Amino acid sequence: MASAKNLFGTDGVRGIAGRDLTAGLAFGLGRAAAGSAGDGRVLVGMDTRPSGPELSYALRSGLREAGVEPVDLGVIPAGGISHLTVAAGAVMGVIISASHNPAPYNGIKLLGPDGAKLPDGAEAEISAAVLPADYEWSAPDGRASLGSEWREGIDVYLDWLAGSVSADLSGLSVVVDCANGAAFRAAPRVLRSLGVETETTAACSDGSNINHRCGATHPEWVASISEGRIGLALDGDADRLIAVDETGAIVDGDFLMAILARHLQRDGRLRPPLVVATVMSNLGFRLAMASQGIETALTKVGDRYVREEMNRRGAVLGGEQSGHIILGSLAVTGDGLLTALQLLEVVALSGKRLAELRSEAMERFPQVLVNVGVDRPWEVEGFPEVWEAVSQVGKELGDTGRVLVRPSGTEPLVRVMVECRESELAERYARDLAGVVAAAMQETAAERE
C-alpha cells in the first residue's frame, strides 16, 4: 500500500491494521477525502474491531485538519452509515471496517452524499492526494475532542429499517448471527421491535473475534444451532446477509435474489424485469431467472459495480452471491439488515416456509471455488499459459458449465471458479486450473527473488 495508485481495491482501502493500514494512512485519507467532499459534515462509523477507534480518530483528525467537520457515529452497521449520510445531508460518509475479513484487518470505505460508494475515479483522485508526510502522523498525547458525536443516529436508522416492513412479522422465529460485528446491538433490536422471536449468537462487542467461524462467511455455524428456525448470518459491517432455511440449508445471495425477484415480479414491482448480478453468480440462478422471463445482467465482482449497472439499466434489484443485496427502491448499497427484513416479509406474506421458497426459486449448479495464494494477484492477466488452460476447460464444458479466473480485490489471492452439473468434474477442473495458476505465478515470484 505504499503506492497511492494501489490504495483502493475492490472495496475500499484494506489491510492489516497497524502494518498496511496505519493511523498515518488513515489521517492522510481523511485529509485527502476532505478536499473531495467539500464543505459540510462527514459521518464516520465503524465496526467492533479493536483497531477501529484509533483509525477513526486518525481519519477524523485528517478531516478536521482540512477544515471539514467530522461526526462520530460510533459502532453502527455500514447500511446505517449510508442511510444517515443521506438523511443528515452530509457531504460524505466513511465506513471503517474490513467487512468479512478477520480481526487483524481493517479498512476504510468512502461514501458520497448519495450514500453510495465513490466511483473508481474519485477514489483514484483521493489516493493521489495522500502525501508521503501523512504516513508519519501519529496521535498527540491527550487526544482532544474532534467534531461531534451522533450516537442517536443508530435509532434513526433502526426506525427507518422497521418502517420498510409492511407485513406482520410476529410469529416468525429466527437466530441471528451478528459475526461479533457492527450489528451486535442493531440486529436484535430491530427484529424484536417487529415482533420477531429472536435469539442472537456471535454478538460480542469487543471485535477481537469478529467473523471468526461465524457470520456470513461461516453460515454453517448458525445452521448448526437454528433447530428448525430461520438463520440470519451477517458479516462484520453487516452489509451482507446469508440465510439458512428451516432445514439447515444455506440460502446464499443468489437464492436471496431469486426469491426477492420472484416476489417483486408477482407484485408488479420488478420493472424492468431485470436483476443485476456478478460473474460469480451461479449458472442455475441465471437459468431460473430466464425461466421467469427475467433478464440477468452481469458485472465484475463488487457491489459498487452492481449499483452502477443498476443505475444504468434502471434496475430495482441486484447483488452478489456473497450476500451483498441492493434493493434499489430502498437503498443504494448492500444492507444485510434491510435484506433480512425484506426476506422475512416475503416469508410472512407468502405463508410459506423459507425452505419452500428456496426450492421454488432456483436449482444451484455445483460450483467449486479454489483460492490460490500469490503475492501479486493482478498479474494473472499476463500469464498466457493460464488463459490457454482456461480456454481449454471452457471448450470442454461447453454450454453446460463455465470457468472464471480472477484476482481478488481484497486479498492476495487468485480465485479459480468452475461450475457444471457434475460436482466431481467441477472439482477436478478447478484443482487442475489452480495448479496451473500456482505453478506459473509462484515460479515467477521465485525468479524475482
Secondary structure, DSSP 8 states (H G I E B T S, - for coil): --SGGGS-BTTBEEEEBTTTB-HHHHHHHHHHHHHHH-SSEEEEEE-S-TTHHHHHHHHHHHHHHTT-EEEEEEE--HHHHHHHHHHTT-SEEEEE--TTS-TTEEEEEEE-TTSSB--HHHHHHHHHH--GGGGG----SS----SEE-TTHHHHHHHHHHHT--S--TT-EEEEE-TTSTTTTHHHHHHHHTT-EEEEES--SS-TTTTTT-STT-THHHHHH-TTSEEEEE-TTS--EEEE-TTS-EE-HHHHHHHHHHHHHHTT--SSSEEEEETTS-HHHHHHHHHTT-EEEEE-SSHHHHHHHHHHHT-SEEE-TTS-EEETTT-SS--HHHHHHHHHHHHHHHT--HHHHHHHH-----EEEEEEE-S-GGGGGG-HHHHHHHHHHHHHHGGGEEEEEEE-SSSSEEEEEEEES-HHHHHHHHHHHHHHHHHHHHHHHHHH-
